[in-house]
Amino acid sequence: MNLFRTCAAVLALTTGLLALPVQAEVTQQNSSGDPTYTIETPKGYAMAGDLIIARPLLIAATVIGAGLFVISLPFTAAGGNIGEAGQALVVEPGAAAFVRCLGCTEVGYKKD
C-alpha cells in the first residue's frame, strides 16, 4: 500500500508539472485581457529597446534592402522572381519597422 501511494503521488506531481508550460503559454498568448484579440503587451524596457535600437536598424535595413533590390533588379527580372526579391529585401524589413507595434515581436495584430 505504501508503494501504491508513493507511485500515485509521483504520478500526480509529474502530471501537474508537465501541465505548467501549457498553462503559461495560454496565459502569455492572451495577455491583453480581451478574449477576442491576441495582442502582445510588451514591457517598458522592451519598448525602449525597440525604439532606441531595433527601429533605427530596421529602417536602415529597409533603405539598404531597397538599394540592393534596385541593383539586383536586372538579375531578378531575368530569373523571374522580382516579387520574391522585393518581399524579402524591402517589404519584410519595412513592415517590421513601420507596422509592428512598439516592443512587439510579431508584425500586426491577430484577431481570433
C-alpha positions, 0 to 999 in steps of 0.5 A, spaced: 500 500 500 505 504 501 508 503 494 501 504 491 501 511 494 508 513 493 507 511 485 500 515 485 503 521 488 509 521 483 504 520 478 500 526 480 506 531 481 509 529 474 502 530 471 501 537 474 508 539 472 508 537 465 501 541 465 505 548 467 508 550 460 501 549 457 498 553 462 503 559 461 503 559 454 495 560 454 496 565 459 502 569 455 498 568 448 492 572 451 495 577 455 491 583 453 485 581 457 480 581 451 478 574 449 477 576 442 484 579 440 491 576 441 495 582 442 502 582 445 503 587 451 510 588 451 514 591 457 517 598 458 524 596 457 522 592 451 519 598 448 525 602 449 529 597 446 525 597 440 525 604 439 532 606 441 535 600 437 531 595 433 527 601 429 533 605 427 536 598 424 530 596 421 529 602 417 536 602 415 535 595 413 529 597 409 533 603 405 539 598 404 534 592 402 531 597 397 538 599 394 540 592 393 533 590 390 534 596 385 541 593 383 539 586 383 533 588 379 536 586 372 538 579 375 531 578 378 527 580 372 531 575 368 530 569 373 523 571 374 522 572 381 522 580 382 516 579 387 520 574 391 526 579 391 522 585 393 518 581 399 524 579 402 529 585 401 524 591 402 517 589 404 519 584 410 524 589 413 519 595 412 513 592 415 517 590 421 519 597 422 513 601 420 507 596 422 509 592 428 507 595 434 512 598 439 516 592 443 512 587 439 515 581 436 510 579 431 508 584 425 500 586 426 495 584 430 491 577 430 484 577 431 481 570 433 
